[in-house]
């Protein structure tokens, strides 16, 4: 159970880091990699299928 909690916390931190890094990109940089600002949460969570 403790290991499960640790994994959840680590996954949340990874998500936050990914959102932060992607949010720092300009709209042009996001477009270059085929993303929109609205795609950031899905990409960060790993559920983006675009």
BALO-191539 format. One line per 2 residues: number of its first residue (from 1); for each residue x, y, z of N, C-alpha, C. Coordinates in steps of 0.001 Angstrom, whole numbers, plus 500000, padded with zeros to 6 digits. Each point is the difference from the previous one (the first is absolute). Layout:
REM BALO-191539
NUM> X:Y:Z:X:Y:Z:X:Y:Z ~ ...
***
This chain:
REM BALO-191539
1> 500818:498806:500000:499182:501194:500000:500865:501262:500000 ~ 501054:499993:500766:500906:501148:500040:500662:500197:498636
3> 500372:498915:499366:500614:500078:498677:499027:500598:498987 ~ 498740:499650:500101:498971:500553:499119:499880:501508:500196
5> 500022:500446:501223:499926:501426:500302:501219:500733:499443 ~ 501162:499416:500153:501228:500607:499481:499933:500125:498484
7> 499492:498970:499338:499872:500041:498534:499018:501079:499558 ~ 498902:500160:500730:499023:501039:499670:500615:501390:500138
9> 500748:500203:501062:500650:501291:500215:501020:500268:498904 ~ 500770:498995:499639:500995:500164:498944:499323:500296:498648
11> 498908:499325:499713:499275:500242:498748:499457:501432:499964 ~ 499499:500482:501125:499486:501363:500055:501119:501013:499795
13> 501162:499749:500592:501146:500894:499814:500464:499997:498550 ~ 500018:498835:499384:500373:499901:498584:499030:500803:499144
15> 498707:499864:500297:498966:500744:499268:500241:501508:500139 ~ 500223:500459:501217:500222:501422:500236:501234:500508:499259
17> 501071:499206:500019:501230:500388:499317:499764:500088:498490 ~ 499290:499025:499446:499713:500006:498565:499150:501198:499600
19> 498973:500298:500794:499157:501168:499715:500841:501273:500054 ~ 500838:500109:500997:500836:501182:500151:500940:500178:498807
21> 500657:498926:499595:500944:500090:498885:499289:500319:498688 ~ 498876:499362:499748:499268:500270:498764:499409:501406:499999
23> 499599:500491:501149:499416:501331:500090:501019:501097:499712 ~ 501260:499690:500173:501050:500982:499743:500290:500171:498512
25> 499531:499063:499176:500207:500111:498559:499081:501065:499420 ~ 500473:500646:498951:499171:500996:499315:498944:499281:499161
27> 499001:500757:499564:498969:499418:499138:500619:499448:498718 ~ 500987:500681:499494:500696:499559:498779:500723:498671:500236
29> 500689:499891:501122:500710:498754:500312:499019:498845:500182 ~ 498894:500261:500653:498981:498964:500162:499442:499576:498640
31> 499740:500977:499136:499480:499690:498673:501011:499169:499206 ~ 501280:500278:500178:501042:499249:499296:499984:498521:500362
33> 499588:499694:501208:499935:498584:500403:498569:499464:499936 ~ 499130:500785:499389:498634:499549:499748:499060:500079:501182
35> 500263:500945:500907:499159:500144:501190:499391:501385:500085 ~ 498951:500079:500765:499299:501236:500336:500109:500165:501514
37> 499806:501189:500513:500025:500187:501468:498977:499104:500692 ~ 498867:499802:499354:498952:499181:500618:500379:498520:500066
39> 501037:499600:499255:500457:498606:500012:500930:499692:501178 ~ 500533:501022:500627:501032:499811:501021:499563:499051:501126
41> 498831:500177:500608:499645:499077:501095:499920:498533:499552 ~ 499474:499776:498795:499891:498610:499508:501364:499412:499675
43> 500881:500812:499424:501352:499527:499701:500739:499696:501305 ~ 499875:500893:500968:500687:499824:501280:499520:498767:500751
45> 498724:499662:499840:499460:498835:500712:500227:498701:499232 ~ 500426:500121:498740:500261:498820:499205:498786:499466:499279
47> 498914:500758:499966:498782:499516:499364:499752:500649:498636 ~ 500999:500670:499459:499867:500679:498706:500178:498987:498877
49> 499062:499983:499063:500084:499057:498879:500116:500709:498659 ~ 500199:501317:500039:500008:500848:498827:500874:499555:498938
***
